Amino acid sequence: MHHEDLEKKILAPGSTAHDHKLEFGNAAKIQAAALAEDPEPARNIFRALSRIFIPLMPAFIACGLISGCLNIAIKLNPLLAGSHYFQLMAVTGATAFWGLNLFVGINAAREFGGTPILGGILGALISHPDLAGVVLNGYPLTPGRGGVIAVLLVAALGTWLEKRFRRLLPDTLSLFLTPLVTYLVAAAFAVLFLQPFGGLISEYISQAVNDAITGGGALTGAILGGTFLPLVMMGLHQALLPIHTELLTRYEITLLLPVLAMAGAGQVGASLAVFVRTRNRGLKKTIASALPVGLMGIGEPLIYGVTLPLGRPFLGACIGGACGGAMQALAMVGAKTIGISGLPLAAATNNITAYLMGLGVAYLSGFIATLLIGFEDPPDSI
């Protein structure tokens, strides 16, 4: 079953949010379940990435919102920076990002079929602060270089080595030697080759994304915001998860998330237009029940229950996302978290006013575009 078909069944026109328990966080579960049932080989990489990064979302959300609220507080009262309680909360908000490579290493090793804790200690190794005092062949090592890209590479290598050592070593020795040899060999390759290589990849990707948004401005924002919904439909948005985390690790904000979040806002505006124009009571009921979670950034009910089945409103939502994305890119709004969008994301951005204005633009333009494009109103079945 394709994930599009699965999610269409989750919220059909006429059903309610309560019936399907559309609570915060279900969108990720729906997407993960859908990807798990998708048999297409081309999607294997996206399924793997989703299973590695989606379990980390609660940590990103909690820590990102804490950091965002602290940023608001410090702007209102700069003297708070000297408070020990404020400093403790700052450490609390940074914890998920401090331990990110360990968590990714554990999940990646599990996903690749290896021992999770071996992936975790390999991620810890290339992040260890004491690496800064080590110089090899005249080159000082850099803790955390390569970010999650390097961790994914070393976890994959560690799993590959572990499987082969278990085949080669007798059972009596495998319990002791397999983890030892796996860790030593993978650690050597990680420090000497994979971390520098991952560093080059992550630096290129991060710089390319930032340059695209800062250099392209509103045009880049419009393209990204307007095409994100089709990417979601194809499941390709899962490939952006490591990019978001890498941007957060490197720059402490991601300029990409606020732009892409406008796609969901466009859905809200388009669905409101359908609500105003439709005479189908079942469709109105669906929209009324799905709009609250849509405002909170969970757009799947509106996509699969409203705009996509009607066709043209989906295009109106994309137009709304493009207009909102253009404004976010123009204002250079960045987010300190991933995993959330809509109204809750405002608290975790570096410019709350600009973000909310962009959100309003996306709502309004999605609404107006859908009214102008129109749609074929389905017959009332109630």
C-alpha positions in Angstrom: 0.0 0.0 0.0 1.4 3.4 -0.9 1.6 5.9 1.9 -0.8 8.2 0.0 -3.5 5.5 0.0 -2.9 4.7 3.7 -3.3 8.3 4.8 -6.3 8.9 2.6 -8.0 6.1 4.6 -7.0 7.8 7.9 -9.2 10.8 7.5 -11.9 10.6 4.8 -14.4 13.4 4.3 -17.1 13.2 6.9 -14.9 11.7 9.7 -13.8 13.6 12.7 -10.5 14.3 14.3 -11.7 12.6 17.5 -12.5 9.5 15.6 -9.0 9.1 14.4 -7.2 10.5 17.5 -5.5 13.3 15.6 -3.4 14.3 18.5 0.0 16.0 18.4 2.7 13.7 17.1 0.4 11.3 15.1 1.5 12.8 11.8 5.0 11.4 12.3 3.6 8.0 13.3 1.3 8.0 10.2 4.2 8.9 7.9 6.5 6.3 9.5 3.9 3.5 9.2 3.1 4.5 5.6 6.8 4.4 4.6 7.2 1.0 6.3 4.5 -0.4 4.0 5.9 1.1 0.8 7.6 -1.6 -1.2 9.3 0.6 -3.8 13.1 0.1 -3.6 13.8 3.8 -4.5 12.3 4.8 -1.1 14.5 2.6 1.0 16.9 5.4 1.9 14.0 7.6 2.9 12.4 4.9 5.0 15.8 4.4 6.8 16.2 8.1 7.4 12.7 8.4 8.8 13.3 5.5 11.2 16.6 7.0 12.4 15.5 10.6 12.8 11.7 10.6 13.6 12.3 9.0 17.0 14.5 12.0 17.9 11.7 14.6 17.2 10.4 14.8 20.8 13.8 15.7 22.0 14.2 18.4 19.3 10.8 19.8 20.1 11.3 19.9 23.9 14.8 21.4 23.8 14.1 23.7 20.9 11.1 25.2 22.5 13.0 25.7 25.8 15.8 27.4 23.9 13.3 29.6 22.0 11.5 30.7 25.2 14.8 31.5 26.8 15.7 33.6 23.8 12.5 35.6 24.2 13.1 36.0 27.9 16.6 37.3 27.5 15.5 39.8 24.9 12.9 41.1 27.4 15.3 41.1 30.3 19.0 40.8 29.5 19.9 40.6 33.2 18.5 37.1 33.2 21.8 35.9 31.6 23.6 36.2 34.9 21.0 34.0 36.7 22.2 30.4 37.6 18.7 29.2 37.0 18.7 30.7 33.6 22.1 29.1 32.8 20.8 25.7 34.0 17.7 26.1 31.7 20.1 27.0 28.9 22.0 23.8 29.4 18.7 21.9 29.6 17.6 23.3 26.2 20.9 22.4 24.6 21.0 18.8 25.8 19.4 17.2 22.7 21.9 18.9 20.4 24.9 18.1 22.7 24.0 14.4 22.5 22.7 14.3 19.0 25.6 12.2 17.5 25.1 9.6 20.2 21.4 9.3 19.5 21.9 9.2 15.8 24.6 6.6 16.1 22.4 4.3 18.2 19.4 4.6 15.9 21.5 4.2 12.8 23.2 1.1 14.0 19.9 -0.4 15.0 18.4 0.5 11.6 21.4 -1.0 9.7 21.2 -4.3 11.7 24.1 -3.8 14.2 24.4 -3.4 17.9 22.9 0.0 18.8 25.4 0.8 21.6 28.4 0.3 19.3 26.9 2.9 16.9 26.4 5.2 20.0 30.0 5.0 21.1 31.3 5.6 17.6 29.1 8.7 17.5 30.4 9.7 20.9 34.0 9.1 19.8 33.9 11.5 16.8 32.2 14.1 19.1 34.4 13.8 22.1 35.8 17.2 23.2 39.2 15.7 23.9 39.8 15.2 20.2 40.6 18.9 20.0 43.9 18.1 21.8 45.0 15.4 19.3 47.1 16.2 16.3 47.7 13.6 13.6 50.2 14.1 10.8 50.2 17.8 11.6 46.4 18.2 11.4 44.5 18.8 14.6 41.3 16.8 15.0 38.0 18.6 15.3 35.3 17.2 17.7 32.0 16.7 15.9 33.2 17.4 12.5 30.9 16.0 9.9 27.9 16.0 12.2 25.2 13.5 11.6 26.6 12.7 8.1 29.8 11.4 9.6 27.9 9.5 12.2 25.7 7.8 9.6 28.8 6.8 7.7 30.7 5.4 10.7 27.6 3.6 12.0 27.1 1.9 8.6 30.8 0.9 8.6 30.6 -0.4 12.2 27.6 -2.5 11.4 29.2 -4.0 8.3 32.3 -4.9 10.2 30.3 -6.3 13.1 28.3 -8.7 10.9 31.5 -10.0 9.2 33.4 -10.5 12.4 30.6 -12.5 13.9 30.7 -14.8 10.9 34.5 -15.2 11.1 35.1 -15.6 14.8 34.1 -18.7 16.7 31.2 -18.3 19.1 33.5 -18.7 22.2 35.5 -15.7 21.2 32.9 -13.6 19.4 31.2 -12.2 22.6 34.5 -10.5 23.6 36.4 -9.9 20.3 33.6 -8.8 18.0 32.7 -5.6 19.8 36.4 -4.9 20.6 37.7 -5.4 17.0 34.6 -3.7 15.5 35.0 -0.6 17.6 38.8 -0.4 17.1 38.7 -0.8 13.3 35.7 1.4 12.8 37.1 4.0 15.2 40.4 4.2 13.2 38.5 4.6 9.9 36.2 7.1 11.5 38.9 9.4 12.7 41.2 9.1 9.8 38.8 9.0 6.8 35.1 9.1 7.5 35.0 12.1 9.8 37.0 14.3 7.4 35.0 13.0 4.4 31.7 13.5 6.3 32.9 17.0 7.2 33.4 17.9 3.6 29.9 16.6 2.7 28.2 18.3 5.6 30.0 21.6 5.0 29.0 21.6 1.3 25.4 20.8 2.0 25.0 23.3 4.8 26.7 26.0 2.9 24.7 25.3 -0.2 21.4 25.5 1.7 22.3 28.7 3.4 23.7 30.3 0.2 20.5 29.3 -1.7 18.3 31.0 0.9 20.5 34.0 1.7 21.5 34.5 -2.0 18.2 33.6 -3.6 16.0 35.4 -1.1 12.3 35.5 -1.8 12.6 33.5 -5.1 14.3 30.6 -3.4 11.8 30.8 -0.5 8.9 30.7 -3.0 10.3 27.7 -4.8 11.0 25.7 -1.6 7.7 26.7 0.0 5.7 26.0 -3.1 7.1 22.6 -3.9 7.3 21.1 -0.4 3.9 19.6 -0.5 4.6 17.6 -3.6 7.8 16.4 -1.9 5.7 15.2 1.0 3.4 13.4 -1.3 6.3 11.5 -2.8 7.9 10.9 0.6 11.1 12.7 -0.4 10.9 15.2 2.5 12.5 12.5 4.7 15.8 13.3 3.1 15.7 16.8 4.6 15.8 15.5 8.2 19.6 15.1 8.3 20.0 18.4 6.6 17.9 20.2 9.3 19.9 18.5 12.0 23.2 19.4 10.4 22.1 23.1 10.1 21.2 23.1 13.7 24.5 21.6 14.8 26.6 23.9 12.6 24.7 27.2 12.8 22.3 26.6 15.8 19.4 27.5 13.6 17.9 26.2 10.4 16.8 28.7 7.8 15.1 25.9 5.9 12.4 24.9 8.4 10.4 28.2 8.6 10.3 28.3 4.8 9.0 24.7 4.4 6.6 25.2 7.3 4.7 27.6 5.1 3.4 24.7 3.0 1.3 23.6 6.0 0.1 27.2 6.4 -1.0 27.3 2.8 -3.0 24.2 3.5 -4.9 26.0 6.3 -5.7 28.9 4.0 -6.9 26.7 1.2 -9.0 24.6 3.5 -10.6 27.7 4.9 -11.6 28.7 1.4 -13.1 25.3 0.8 -15.0 25.6 4.1 -16.4 29.0 3.0 -17.5 27.8 -0.5 -18.6 24.2 0.0 -22.1 23.1 0.7 -21.1 19.6 1.6 -21.8 19.2 5.3 -19.5 16.2 5.6 -16.6 18.1 4.1 -17.3 21.1 6.4 -17.2 18.8 9.4 -13.9 17.3 8.3 -12.4 20.8 7.8 -13.7 22.0 11.2 -12.2 19.0 13.0 -8.8 19.1 11.1 -8.2 22.9 11.2 -7.1 23.1 14.9 -4.3 20.5 14.3 -3.5 22.2 11.0 -2.9 25.4 12.9 -0.6 23.4 15.2 1.5 22.3 12.2 0.0 18.8 11.5 -1.2 19.1 7.9 -1.8 15.5 6.8 -5.6 15.6 7.7 -6.1 18.6 5.6 -4.0 17.3 2.7 -5.6 13.9 2.5 -9.0 14.8 3.8 -9.6 18.1 1.9 -7.2 19.7 -0.6 -5.8 16.6 -2.4 -9.1 14.8 -3.0 -10.5 18.1 -4.4 -7.5 18.7 -6.7 -7.4 22.4 -7.3 -7.3 23.5 -3.7 -4.0 21.5 -3.4 -2.6 23.9 -6.0 -4.0 26.8 -4.0 -2.2 25.5 -0.9 1.1 25.3 -2.8 0.6 28.9 -3.9 0.1 29.9 -0.2 3.2 28.0 0.7 5.2 29.8 -2.0 4.1 33.2 -0.8 4.8 32.5 2.8 8.1 30.8 2.0 9.2 33.9 0.0 8.5 36.1 3.1 10.3 33.8 5.5 13.4 33.7 3.2 13.3 37.4 2.7 13.3 38.0 6.4 15.9 35.3 7.0 13.8 33.6 9.7 15.6 30.7 11.3 14.3 28.0 13.8 16.1 26.5 16.7 14.3 23.2 16.5 12.8 20.7 14.0 9.7 18.5 14.2 7.2 21.3 14.7 5.7 23.9 12.4 2.6 26.1 12.3 1.9 28.4 15.3 4.1 26.4 17.8 7.2 27.0 15.8 7.0 30.8 16.4 8.5 30.5 19.9 11.5 28.7 18.5 12.4 31.2 15.8 14.9 34.0 15.8 12.3 36.5 14.6 8.8 35.8 16.0 7.2 38.8 14.4 8.5 38.1 10.9 7.6 34.4 11.2 4.0 35.2 12.3 3.7 37.7 9.4 4.9 35.1 7.0 2.4 32.6 8.5 -0.4 35.1 7.9 0.7 35.7 4.3 0.6 32.0 3.7 -2.9 31.7 5.2 -4.2 34.6 3.3 -2.6 33.8 -0.1 -3.7 30.1 0.2 -7.2 31.3 0.9 -7.4 33.8 -1.9 -5.7 31.5 -4.5 -8.2 28.7 -3.7 -11.2 31.0 -4.0 -9.8 32.2 -7.4 -9.0 28.8 -8.7 -12.2 27.3 -7.4 -13.0 23.6 -7.1 -15.8 21.1 -7.9 -17.9 20.8 -4.8 -18.7 17.2 -4.1 -22.4 16.3 -3.6 -23.7 16.3 0.0 -24.0 12.7 1.2 -25.4 13.5 4.6 
